[in-house]
Amino acid sequence: MSLWEAYKDSVFICRQRLASQLDFAIISAQNPAGEMKNPHLNLCLDKRFEGVLQQARIPYRSVIGASADLRFQEKSWIVFCDKITALQLGQNLQQNAIYWIEQNKLYLVPVLYQQHEEYLGLFDSRVILLAD
C-alpha cells in the first residue's frame, strides 16, 4: 500500500472532542517526506514545530495520527489556522500531505505529493477519544 493510501485510512487519537464548526489542520513535523526518522530526531522536529507555532501565536493542540490498526502512530498537531497557512507550514516541514478539517469534513491535502485533494468523510468518525 502506498503512503498516500495509508494516509487515507488514518485515525486521530485525541484527549477531548472538538466542536464540529471549527476549521483546522492536522500537521506533523515527524518523518519528513515520508521517510522514517529515529525517535530522537522526530522529537526534535516536533519540539521545533511547537516553538514555531508558539512564536507565531497560532493556537494548537496535540493529537496522534495513527493507522486504523494503531500499529503506526505519529505525534501531530491540530493547528487552528487558515488552509493557506496550513499548507505553508506543511511545505516548511517537508510533509507529503496534511489533513484539513472544515465543518467536521476531513480532507487529505497534498503538499509534496502530486495528488488531488480527497474528501475522507466526517472527522468525528475517525476520532478515538482517550479518557483521562
Residue frames as a rotation matrix with the C-alpha (Angstrom) as fourth column:
MET 1
0.582 0.813 0.000 0.00
0.813 -0.582 0.000 0.00
0.000 0.000 -1.000 0.00
SER 2
-0.165 -0.627 0.762 1.36
0.548 -0.700 -0.458 3.44
0.820 0.342 0.459 -0.91
LEU 3
-0.841 -0.175 -0.512 1.80
0.531 -0.445 -0.721 6.11
-0.102 -0.878 0.467 1.75
TRP 4
-0.806 0.590 0.051 -0.99
-0.533 -0.760 0.371 8.16
0.258 0.271 0.927 0.15
GLU 5
-0.034 0.807 -0.590 -3.37
-0.139 0.581 0.802 5.21
0.990 0.110 0.092 0.53
ALA 6
-0.337 -0.158 -0.928 -2.23
0.824 0.428 -0.372 4.69
0.456 -0.890 -0.014 4.11
TYR 7
-0.999 -0.027 -0.028 -2.85
0.036 -0.901 -0.433 8.37
-0.013 -0.434 0.901 4.88
LYS 8
-0.482 0.876 -0.022 -6.44
-0.541 -0.278 0.794 7.94
0.689 0.395 0.607 3.70
ASP 9
0.201 0.547 -0.813 -7.10
0.288 0.760 0.583 5.32
0.936 -0.351 -0.004 6.41
SER 10
-0.758 -0.652 0.027 -5.71
0.178 -0.247 -0.952 7.33
0.628 -0.717 0.304 9.34
VAL 11
0.514 0.788 -0.339 -7.45
0.638 -0.086 0.765 7.80
0.574 -0.610 -0.547 12.67
PHE 12
-0.223 -0.535 0.815 -6.76
-0.128 -0.813 -0.568 10.51
0.967 -0.230 0.113 15.24
ILE 13
0.047 0.129 -0.990 -6.21
0.882 0.460 0.102 9.95
0.469 -0.878 -0.093 18.95
CYS 14
-0.243 0.003 0.970 -7.39
-0.104 -0.994 -0.023 12.98
0.964 -0.107 0.242 20.96
ARG 15
-0.907 -0.095 -0.411 -7.85
0.396 0.142 -0.907 13.86
0.144 -0.985 -0.091 24.62
GLN 16
-0.386 0.834 -0.393 -11.05
0.162 -0.359 -0.919 15.84
-0.908 -0.419 0.004 24.02
ARG 17
0.044 0.529 0.848 -13.66
0.970 0.180 -0.163 16.28
-0.239 0.829 -0.505 21.31
LEU 18
-0.906 -0.325 -0.270 -13.53
0.231 -0.917 0.326 19.41
-0.354 0.233 0.906 19.16
ALA 19
-0.016 0.923 -0.384 -16.55
-0.135 -0.382 -0.914 21.49
-0.991 0.037 0.131 18.19
SER 20
0.009 0.060 0.998 -17.76
0.792 0.609 -0.044 20.43
-0.611 0.791 -0.042 14.75
GLN 21
0.913 0.381 0.144 -17.99
0.388 -0.707 -0.592 24.01
-0.124 0.596 -0.793 13.46
LEU 22
0.435 -0.831 -0.348 -14.22
-0.315 -0.502 0.806 24.57
-0.844 -0.241 -0.480 13.83
ASP 23
0.942 -0.319 -0.103 -11.88
-0.020 0.252 -0.968 24.59
0.334 0.914 0.231 10.83
PHE 24
0.491 -0.826 0.275 -8.31
-0.659 -0.146 0.738 23.41
-0.570 -0.544 -0.616 11.42
ALA 25
0.377 -0.496 -0.783 -5.39
-0.643 0.468 -0.606 21.42
0.667 0.732 -0.142 10.04
ILE 26
0.861 -0.338 0.380 -3.61
-0.092 0.632 0.770 18.36
-0.500 -0.698 0.513 11.35
ILE 27
0.655 -0.734 -0.177 0.09
-0.459 -0.201 -0.866 18.65
0.600 0.648 -0.469 10.67
SER 28
0.871 -0.487 -0.062 3.04
0.380 0.589 0.713 16.52
-0.310 -0.645 0.699 11.73
ALA 29
0.582 -0.776 -0.241 6.67
-0.807 -0.588 -0.054 17.60
-0.100 0.226 -0.969 11.81
GLN 30
0.052 -0.576 0.816 7.85
-0.433 0.723 0.538 14.00
-0.900 -0.381 -0.212 12.11
ASN 31
-0.135 -0.210 0.968 9.19
0.528 0.812 0.250 11.77
-0.839 0.545 0.001 9.33
PRO 32
0.048 0.132 -0.990 9.63
-0.543 -0.828 -0.137 14.48
-0.838 0.544 0.032 6.65
ALA 33
-0.202 -0.033 -0.979 8.82
-0.977 0.084 0.199 13.39
0.075 0.996 -0.049 3.09
GLY 34
0.756 0.637 -0.152 7.51
-0.617 0.771 0.160 10.10
0.219 -0.028 0.975 4.49
GLU 35
0.054 -0.825 -0.563 11.00
-0.109 0.556 -0.824 8.90
0.993 0.105 -0.060 5.44
MET 36
0.858 0.282 -0.430 11.10
0.334 0.331 0.883 7.20
0.391 -0.901 0.190 8.85
LYS 37
0.046 -0.824 0.565 13.45
-0.424 -0.528 -0.736 9.04
0.904 -0.205 -0.374 11.20
ASN 38
-0.535 -0.273 -0.800 14.79
0.538 0.620 -0.571 7.92
0.652 -0.735 -0.185 14.56
PRO 39
0.374 0.821 -0.432 12.67
0.855 -0.124 0.504 8.80
0.360 -0.557 -0.748 17.62
HIS 40
-0.090 -0.478 -0.874 15.16
0.752 -0.608 0.254 11.38
-0.652 -0.635 0.414 18.93
LEU 41
-0.955 -0.260 0.145 15.20
0.285 -0.654 0.700 13.32
-0.087 0.710 0.699 15.64
ASN 42
-0.278 0.932 0.233 11.39
0.579 -0.031 0.815 13.15
0.767 0.361 -0.531 15.43
LEU 43
0.347 0.361 -0.866 11.14
0.930 -0.253 0.267 14.56
-0.123 -0.898 -0.423 18.95
CYS 44
-0.529 -0.632 -0.566 13.47
0.503 -0.771 0.392 17.42
-0.684 -0.077 0.725 18.00
LEU 45
-0.877 0.264 0.402 11.44
0.300 -0.353 0.886 18.15
0.376 0.898 0.230 14.83
ASP 46
0.070 0.971 -0.227 8.24
0.798 0.082 0.597 18.09
0.599 -0.223 -0.769 16.87
LYS 47
0.184 -0.072 -0.980 9.56
0.848 -0.493 0.195 20.46
-0.498 -0.867 -0.030 19.54
ARG 48
-0.844 -0.522 -0.121 10.90
0.363 -0.724 0.587 22.84
-0.394 0.452 0.800 16.89
PHE 49
-0.587 0.707 0.395 7.48
0.409 -0.162 0.898 22.95
0.699 0.689 -0.194 15.20
GLU 50
0.318 0.693 -0.647 5.76
0.928 -0.086 0.363 23.57
0.196 -0.716 -0.670 18.53
GLY 51
-0.276 -0.528 -0.803 8.12
0.642 -0.723 0.255 26.54
-0.715 -0.445 0.539 19.00
VAL 52
-0.947 -0.016 0.320 7.21
0.283 -0.505 0.815 27.88
0.149 0.863 0.483 15.56
LEU 53
-0.090 0.995 0.051 3.51
0.654 0.021 0.756 27.69
0.751 0.102 -0.653 16.44
GLN 54
0.290 0.144 -0.946 4.10
0.919 -0.319 0.233 29.41
-0.268 -0.937 -0.225 19.79
GLN 55
-0.632 -0.646 -0.428 6.19
0.487 -0.761 0.429 32.17
-0.603 0.063 0.795 18.26
ALA 56
-0.886 0.348 0.307 3.59
0.167 -0.380 0.910 32.79
0.433 0.857 0.279 15.53
ARG 57
-0.770 0.611 0.183 0.85
-0.423 -0.275 -0.863 32.75
-0.477 -0.743 0.470 18.19
ILE 58
-0.317 0.645 -0.695 -1.09
-0.671 0.366 0.645 30.14
0.670 0.671 0.317 16.24
PRO 59
0.113 0.414 0.903 -3.36
-0.934 0.355 -0.046 28.12
-0.339 -0.838 0.427 18.56
TYR 60
-0.222 -0.245 -0.944 -2.65
-0.600 0.797 -0.066 24.39
0.769 0.552 -0.324 18.55
ARG 61
0.428 0.348 0.834 -3.39
-0.849 0.471 0.239 21.18
-0.310 -0.811 0.497 20.37
SER 62
-0.660 -0.742 0.118 -1.61
-0.686 0.659 0.309 17.82
-0.307 0.123 -0.944 20.48
VAL 63
0.630 0.777 0.006 -3.01
-0.704 0.575 -0.417 14.83
-0.327 0.258 0.909 18.56
ILE 64
-0.469 -0.710 0.525 -1.71
-0.304 0.688 0.659 11.43
-0.829 0.149 -0.539 17.46
GLY 65
0.288 0.457 -0.842 -2.24
-0.958 0.133 -0.255 10.41
-0.005 0.879 0.476 13.85
ALA 66
-0.407 -0.391 0.826 -2.39
-0.510 0.847 0.150 6.62
-0.758 -0.360 -0.544 13.57
SER 67
-0.826 0.187 -0.533 -3.04
-0.359 0.555 0.751 3.76
0.436 0.811 -0.391 11.22
ALA 68
0.128 0.991 0.043 -6.51
-0.726 0.064 0.684 2.24
0.675 -0.119 0.728 11.63
ASP 69
0.562 0.039 -0.826 -4.99
0.297 0.923 0.246 -0.76
0.772 -0.384 0.507 13.45
LEU 70
0.944 -0.170 0.284 -2.97
-0.326 -0.630 0.705 1.63
0.059 -0.758 -0.650 15.69
ARG 71
0.658 -0.751 0.050 0.31
0.731 0.654 0.195 -0.14
-0.179 -0.092 0.979 14.85
PHE 72
-0.434 -0.759 0.485 1.78
0.809 -0.565 -0.161 3.08
0.396 0.322 0.860 13.46
GLN 73
0.687 0.603 -0.406 1.39
0.720 -0.643 0.263 6.29
-0.103 -0.473 -0.875 15.44
GLU 74
-0.353 -0.783 0.512 2.85
0.814 -0.527 -0.246 9.72
0.462 0.329 0.823 14.75
LYS 75
-0.180 0.209 -0.961 2.75
0.713 -0.645 -0.274 12.77
-0.677 -0.735 -0.033 17.00
SER 76
-0.412 0.155 0.898 0.96
0.744 -0.512 0.429 15.60
0.526 0.845 0.096 15.23
TRP 77
-0.843 0.130 -0.521 -0.70
0.255 -0.757 -0.601 18.92
-0.473 -0.640 0.605 15.95
ILE 78
0.241 0.902 0.357 -4.20
0.970 -0.228 -0.080 20.25
0.009 0.366 -0.931 15.49
VAL 79
-0.775 -0.580 -0.251 -3.44
0.552 -0.815 0.179 23.75
-0.308 0.000 0.951 14.19
PHE 80
0.310 0.936 -0.167 -6.13
0.780 -0.350 -0.519 26.44
-0.544 0.031 -0.838 14.21
CYS 81
-0.516 -0.489 -0.703 -5.24
-0.112 -0.775 0.622 28.46
-0.849 0.400 0.345 11.13
ASP 82
0.489 0.653 -0.578 -6.46
-0.680 -0.130 -0.722 29.02
-0.546 0.746 0.380 7.59
LYS 83
0.861 -0.057 0.506 -5.79
0.260 0.903 -0.342 26.46
-0.438 0.426 0.792 4.87
ILE 84
0.766 -0.613 0.192 -3.13
-0.050 -0.354 -0.934 28.56
0.641 0.706 -0.302 3.09
THR 85
0.237 -0.675 0.699 -1.12
-0.952 -0.305 0.028 28.89
0.195 -0.672 -0.714 6.31
ALA 86
0.566 0.035 0.824 -1.51
-0.406 0.881 0.242 25.16
-0.718 -0.471 0.513 6.98
LEU 87
0.937 -0.218 0.274 -0.15
0.349 0.528 -0.774 24.31
0.024 0.821 0.571 3.53
GLN 88
0.509 -0.790 0.342 2.80
-0.456 -0.584 -0.672 26.68
0.731 0.186 -0.657 4.04
LEU 89
0.264 -0.380 0.886 3.56
-0.919 0.180 0.351 25.02
-0.293 -0.907 -0.302 7.38
GLY 90
0.774 0.088 0.626 3.37
0.007 0.989 -0.148 21.58
-0.633 0.119 0.765 5.75
GLN 91
0.856 -0.494 0.156 5.71
0.154 -0.045 -0.987 22.75
0.494 0.869 0.038 2.99
ASN 92
0.332 -0.751 0.571 8.20
-0.814 -0.534 -0.228 24.16
0.476 -0.389 -0.789 5.52
LEU 93
0.196 -0.178 0.964 8.14
-0.763 0.590 0.264 20.80
-0.616 -0.788 -0.020 7.33
GLN 94
-0.601 -0.421 -0.679 8.60
-0.792 0.429 0.435 18.87
0.108 0.799 -0.592 4.06
GLN 95
-0.425 0.556 0.715 5.43
-0.228 0.698 -0.679 16.86
-0.876 -0.451 -0.170 4.63
ASN 96
-0.927 0.125 0.355 3.84
0.370 0.477 0.797 14.79
-0.070 0.870 -0.488 1.88
ALA 97
-0.231 0.930 0.284 0.36
0.328 -0.201 0.923 15.90
0.916 0.307 -0.259 2.94
ILE 98
-0.963 0.126 0.239 -1.70
-0.269 -0.362 -0.893 17.48
-0.026 -0.924 0.382 5.68
TYR 99
-0.411 0.910 -0.060 -5.25
0.898 0.416 0.146 16.93
0.158 0.006 -0.987 6.83
TRP 100
-0.926 0.247 0.285 -7.73
-0.252 -0.968 0.020 19.78
0.281 -0.053 0.958 6.59
ILE 101
-0.522 0.797 -0.304 -10.95
0.851 0.467 -0.239 19.71
-0.048 -0.383 -0.922 8.61
GLU 102
-0.940 0.318 0.128 -13.73
-0.279 -0.926 0.254 22.08
0.199 0.203 0.959 7.65
GLN 103
-0.109 0.960 0.258 -17.10
-0.987 -0.135 0.084 21.90
0.115 -0.245 0.963 9.42
ASN 104
0.179 0.064 0.982 -16.25
-0.576 0.816 0.051 18.32
-0.798 -0.575 0.183 10.53
LYS 105
0.995 0.099 -0.029 -15.39
-0.077 0.528 -0.846 17.25
-0.068 0.843 0.533 6.95
LEU 106
0.335 -0.919 0.210 -11.98
-0.090 0.191 0.977 15.59
-0.938 -0.346 -0.019 6.70
TYR 107
0.969 -0.111 -0.219 -9.78
-0.225 -0.051 -0.973 16.16
0.097 0.993 -0.074 3.65
LEU 108
0.326 -0.929 0.178 -6.37
0.608 0.350 0.713 14.77
-0.724 -0.123 0.679 2.75
VAL 109
0.972 0.010 -0.236 -4.48
-0.132 -0.805 -0.578 17.61
-0.196 0.593 -0.781 1.09
PRO 110
0.540 -0.823 0.177 -1.22
0.828 0.481 -0.289 17.02
0.152 0.302 0.941 -0.80
VAL 111
0.756 -0.451 -0.474 1.80
-0.192 -0.845 0.499 19.17
-0.626 -0.286 -0.726 -0.02
LEU 112
-0.340 -0.917 -0.208 4.85
-0.616 0.050 0.787 17.49
-0.711 0.395 -0.581 -1.57
TYR 113
-0.493 0.206 0.845 2.81
0.460 0.886 0.053 14.79
-0.738 0.415 -0.532 -3.28
GLN 114
-0.847 0.249 -0.470 1.38
-0.526 -0.527 0.668 15.39
-0.082 0.813 0.577 -6.73
GLN 115
-0.719 0.694 -0.028 -2.10
0.695 0.719 -0.018 14.14
0.008 -0.032 -0.999 -5.90
HIS 116
-0.342 0.705 0.622 -5.56
-0.068 -0.678 0.732 15.66
0.937 0.208 0.280 -5.79
GLU 117
-0.754 0.189 0.629 -7.18
-0.656 -0.230 -0.718 16.68
0.009 -0.955 0.298 -2.52
GLU 118
-0.545 0.564 -0.621 -9.52
0.122 0.786 0.606 13.93
0.830 0.254 -0.497 -1.31
TYR 119
-0.012 0.658 0.753 -12.58
-0.918 -0.306 0.252 14.04
0.397 -0.688 0.607 0.91
LEU 120
-0.774 -0.423 -0.471 -12.31
-0.215 0.875 -0.434 11.25
0.596 -0.235 -0.768 3.51
GLY 121
0.002 0.836 -0.549 -15.61
0.633 0.424 0.648 11.54
0.774 -0.349 -0.528 5.38
LEU 122
0.761 0.375 0.529 -16.50
-0.148 -0.694 0.705 13.05
0.631 -0.615 -0.473 8.73
PHE 123
-0.255 -0.918 0.302 -13.65
-0.505 -0.140 -0.852 13.83
0.825 -0.370 -0.428 11.09
ASP 124
0.035 0.337 0.941 -15.66
-0.997 0.071 0.011 12.69
-0.063 -0.939 0.339 14.13
SER 125
0.922 0.374 -0.098 -15.83
-0.384 0.916 -0.116 9.17
0.047 0.145 0.988 12.67
ARG 126
0.433 -0.853 -0.291 -12.00
0.182 0.399 -0.899 9.00
0.883 0.336 0.328 12.74
VAL 127
-0.088 -0.454 0.887 -11.51
-0.737 -0.569 -0.364 10.24
0.670 -0.686 -0.285 16.31
ILE 128
0.183 0.035 -0.983 -10.50
0.585 0.799 0.137 7.97
0.790 -0.600 0.126 19.17
LEU 129
0.429 0.045 0.902 -11.05
-0.523 -0.802 0.288 9.77
0.737 -0.595 -0.321 22.46
LEU 130
-0.409 -0.613 -0.676 -8.72
0.362 0.571 -0.737 8.95
0.838 -0.546 -0.012 25.33
ALA 131
0.768 0.636 -0.071 -10.17
0.266 -0.216 0.939 9.05
0.583 -0.740 -0.335 28.80
ASP 132
0.073 -0.754 0.653 -8.13
-0.602 -0.555 -0.574 10.90
0.795 -0.351 -0.494 31.42
